[in-house]
Amino acid sequence: MAEDRAILWTPSPEQADATRMAAFLRWLKDNRGLTFADYPALWEWSVRDLDGFWTAIIDFCDLPVSGWSEVLPERKMPGANWFPGAQTNLVAQMLRHAADRPEVRAIVSHSETFGRSELNWRELDARVGALQARLRDMGVGKGDRVVAVLPNGTESVIAFAAAAGLGAIWSLCSPDMGHVAILDRFRQIEPKVMIAQDGYVHGGKTHDRREILNDLAAQLPTIEHKIMLPVVGDGAGWVIWDEALSDLQPARVEMVGFSDPIWVVYSSGTTGNPKPIVHGHGGVLIEGAKQALHQDLGPDERFCWLTSSGWIMWNTQLNSLCAGATITMFVGAPNYPDMMALWNIVAQEKLTYFGAGAAFYQGCLKAGISPGKSLDLSALRAIGSTGSPLSPEGYDWIYGQVKRDVWLGPISGGTDLAGAFVVGNPMLPVRAGEMQCRALGNAVRSFDEEGNELFDQVGELVCTEPLPSMPLYFWGDTDGSRLHESYFDTYPGIWRHGDWIEITPEGGSVIYGRSDATINRRGLRLGSSEIYRAVEALEGVADSLVIDLEFLGRDSFMVLFVAPVKAPLDDALRDKIRTAIRESVSARFLPDEIIEVHDVPRTISGKKLEVPVKKLLLGHDPAKVVNRDSMANPNSFDQFVTYAASRG
């Protein structure tokens, strides 16, 4: 299926040789006596010799992991026990740069609320140490939960490092999340301390969150202490952030077990109670170091990923800090005052690596902007993308309107493993519409329904070997049944991720969207992304959502919801949509109905709510199919409820 994907960029021999991936290959030859003919051979070794590969990552990256005698006593999923007896702490790796490079910038923040600010490594370490001292005074120790409602800014990194450095368990929600969504997450883990910001500016508008935060604290009875970063109020009833950080001092990092919890993150929460996913210090440390290798990140890099604090990309940007890079954190509306806002920062900060969700690049394309024509992007060497599949048109826009000589390395993974299954590689060519390779150490394969491996065909994305960053457990899932049902009930002992993937002959991959929202028309399966690519390329279409309804013994019914650029959706645009699908996909996948909507419902991280809408249209209770507090645009769901009622 992956035919005629043009090569858009190829590193020069000098560029490839200067990468950290090339340095890793040289290290393997010099220290392990290992040589590989090409990347697929390296990948095959990494998923076959798990002990050899993961110890190589620890040694090559000089990670603070010590005291182990075995890597993985038993290869099994779930329940893999990595590096039993080892001691580590991710924060030790992060803050080691305070001693090595104290005056070098660690974090730059661009915030609509606070403006631009920066911290060097020495200043970051001292602020972490100050907050640690205050948390210790509050009785916080190993295993206690510290939760926060903070944006993607410097304060969130300080608070995380202070808590995790003590061995406490961290959990973070974005301030723009709904009250119920935050409560549904935090009340499951019974936090001891809550840290919050009482307001923020977004898109030029000030949002006051004082009432919601006070209500949250009141409804979380285990909270003993509250710390507030005031923006719109005086923080009455809370310890003030600046006061909590008044006693600057070096941070103290407590070493913990390799599989001791570092944080609790959550599934999207769009259907039912969010799953509280627990990751371990060691797992996210070594997975993150490997991820930084794939992203070619080190102390000389200036890195930014456009993310909210409620998305796993907030967590994974810590990989860059651990690698010694300077990170730039953006807090605000990426389209304010226009879609050039972020690109201006890319130029101003001379970023070397910029990443964002695919929807951001699609928005730039739709807005018709050309950052590369008006800005100095000479420092920019790499662009990342994730969140949803980046269309070939998105690739074309980046290479046509941003920069011709840039490495584009989209990734796909998830909250579940705090990492990526398919990734970039700075030594490989970039092909339109493809992710370059399967990640080292990640035994990613494509399976059919019977568990047979597929090549050059679309199948279920599975992982056939354990990964160190897979969840330790779900909080409160005492018998492990919920964890098993989420990933292991389709193929026993094998992780099923819930995405459609195609492995290409060159070893790259294409993600087609969620497998549980797949279109199945008369036995032919299709990922929804192919429909979106055809429809959303049209000039008059702002957004779309496709749902295929399957009924036992009946033909499927496919409905396409379209948000037009200018209402109403007329017959001429409907005809253009049908023609585009017929010509770009297949006449087999023409929708039975095309319905106008004003907005497509999305999660806070920007993903379309295909499965909740599908359940709604199949007759499920509207109040149960989606948690509106976890949506970016909750009012958009009303129009689908009305449509579902009209269908009877």
Salt bridges, closest charged atoms under 4 A:
ASP17 OD1 - ARG26 NH1 3.05
ASP59 OD2 - ARG32 NH2 3.24
ASP62 OD2 - ARG96 NH2 2.84
GLU74 OE1 - LYS76 NZ 3.92
GLU103 OE2 - ARG122 NE 2.99
GLU118 OE1 - ARG105 NH1 3.67
GLU118 OE1 - ARG116 NH1 2.98
ASP144 OD2 - LYS192 NZ 3.57
ASP184 OD1 - ARG187 NH2 2.64
ASP208 OD2 - ARG210 NH2 2.53
GLU243 OE1 - ARG134 NH1 2.68
ASP260 OD2 - LYS142 NZ 2.82
GLU287 OE1 - LYS290 NZ 2.91
ASP296 OD1 - ARG20 NH1 3.19
ASP296 OD2 - ARG381 NH1 3.87
ASP300 OD1 - ARG20 NH2 2.37
GLU301 OE2 - ARG20 NH1 3.82
GLU301 OE1 - ARG381 NE 3.00
GLU349 OE1 - ARG105 NH1 3.59
GLU349 OE2 - HIS110 NE2 2.62
GLU349 OE2 - ARG116 NE 2.76
GLU393 OE2 - ARG533 NE 3.16
GLU434 OE2 - ARG5 NH1 3.99
GLU449 OE2 - ARG525 NH1 3.56
GLU453 OE2 - ARG445 NH1 3.38
GLU460 OE1 - ARG496 NE 3.32
GLU465 OE1 - ARG75 NH1 3.32
ASP499 OD1 - ARG514 NH1 3.19
ASP516 OD1 - ARG514 NE 3.89
GLU536 OE2 - LYS608 NZ 2.52
ASP543 OD2 - ARG602 NH2 2.97
ASP543 OD1 - LYS608 NZ 3.44
ASP571 OD1 - ARG574 NH1 3.85
ASP575 OD1 - ARG578 NH1 3.33
ASP592 OD2 - ARG521 NH1 3.12
ASP638 OD1 - ARG628 NH1 2.64
